[in-house]
Amino acid sequence: ISSLNSALIAHAREQLRGRRTFHWAVEFPEVFGRGGFDAFVGNPPFIGGQKITGEFGTDYRNYLVERLANGKRGSADFCAYFFLRVHSLVRSAHSMYGLIATNTIGQGDSREVGLEQIATADAIIPRAVPSRPWPGAAALEVAHIWIRRGPWFGGFLLNDRPAAGITPFLAEPGRATGKPFRLSSNENRSFQGSIVLGMGFVLTPERAHTLLSQDERNAAVLFPYLGGKDFNNRPDQSPSRWVINFHDWPLYRGTEGSWNTSSPIEREQFLKSGRVPNDYPEPVAADFPECLEIIERLVKQERASDKRKARREFWWRYAERAAGLYAAVSGMKHILVCSRVSSHHFFAPTDANIVFSERLVAFAISPAKAFAQLSSGIHEAWAHRPGQTTHETRNTYFNESAFETFPFPPELPTLEELGDRYSELRRQIMATRQEGLTKTYNRFHDRAEVSADIVRLRGLHVELDQAVAAAYGWRDLELGHGFHATKQGERYTLSEAARRTVLDRLLALNHQRYSEELNAGLHDKGAKQAKTKKSKATGPQGELIKPTQQELFG
């Protein structure tokens, strides 16, 4: 027994890493003798969900999940577990607590692990500020949340304004309830760009053209490289740089053995090592010595200290190649692109045969087919609805939750024609002013900007939104365009009432489409996306016909 105790003590000390423990019931027996605290106020520390294990160890992470989160797993921020712990420390009735958290507390896994479990138990959120700048030096958005355990008979305040209620999304409840589901019809169409990880890959146009003149075969590994700054700021959204791209190729030939006589397992082992036999028939990085010399000189040493083994060992390849993206756009001439993080919501067509940086989301879609729908205020409301995970005040586009869940309207020819007109007018404005998308939309959303071209663009945007709403059958919906207050500041957009109705109807339609796909056998019934209860939307919906992927995307 003594040796067992010694082993347990040693293990505990190793896991604590010098930290002192704190037992609430031992420290405050008089409090817990009466059932817990009456109130709690706090400012939990912030640690991202991906870093908890690295900071505190696997055992502590398991403790958080199993003991505090009731076994609910997910990449929840550390502060979500503080909410759960505080909830367990206050009395089961007539108690209240107020905590500061990062604004992700009402988003993604942090919401599912924390606020959703609390709200489904015995608590209610009577007051919340979903996002406001942290008053200190850190450029961070925080949330202020008040939670009542037990019955609540008072009103609700959301962003210091009266509300009908407050959900775990830190938003007013809508008429349609539940979570949106990823739709099979939108699968394998949207992708984050490549994580290159190593500025040695990136070249000036002059250097790229020199390498092409030295050996025309280098064209197989040299591509224009479109980043977020170019896309947002250049008038034509064109790349200003080039990049070396060795795809998923092995490094060199020369290892012992024969490719032609090897078994599939042996071939797989060759590819995993990055070294292949001399008779390997496909390209390898060493076939392009001028380009490989640059990467070996400028990237290899940088990658040597990377925590991920694959990035250290396969230093001549991108950290994340986004293979699915380039396979999906292969053979396409133009596709749609948007910036992952930007001041405004905008899409633009661009050449398909380039390398896209991870600051962009690329869509394997014919621009003519989907530009109008994705550029509309309808999609903007959905893409930036409450619950989207971001620490920023700028718009962040998450393709998994914004695009893959978006129920497109039935295809109508007028949308293509309107989309072309809108895109062409915007192109002319940028070319004339020599300004990019960001500056153009700064003007678009500036109440004081009354230039004729920007006024025309606003008018065409209203026409486009109305056409998209009509495509859904929402002819009863007054969109209420004007200059309205938003989280990003004043914007020329849909009214708040229209935005809320749009979100209700899109959520109901998402559930309808998902149910149809589920019944058609397009989803694994045992997967995470379980079947949802049917939700109700407000107002007449019209006849909604699910468009096929071919009709929608070309």
Secondary structure, DSSP 8 states (H G I E B T S, - for coil): -HHHHHHHHHHHHHHHTT-----HHHH-HHHHTTTSBSEEEE------GGGHHHHH-HHHHHHIIIIISTT--S---HHHHHHHHHHHHB-SSSEEEEEEEEGGGGSHHHIIIIIHHHHTTTEEEEEEEEEEE-SSSS--EEEEEEEEES---S-EEETTEEES---TTSS---SS-S-----GGGTTSEEE-BB---GGGEE-HHHHHHHHHH-GGGGGTEEEEE-HHHHHHSTT---SEEEE--TT--SEE--SS-TTT--HHHHHHHHHHTEE-TT--S--GGGSHHHHHHHHHHTHHHHTT-SSHHHHHTTTS-SB--HHHHHHHTT-SEEEEEESEESS--EEEEESSSEEBTTEEEE-S-HHHHHHHHHSHHHHHHHT-TT---SSSSEE--HHHHTTT-------HHHHHHHHHHHHHHHHHHHHHT--HHHHHHHHT-TT---HHHHHHHHHHHHHHHHHHHHTT-TT-----EEEEETTEEEEE--HHHHHHHHHHHHHHHHHHHHHHHHTT-S-TTSSS--------SS---------HHHHH-
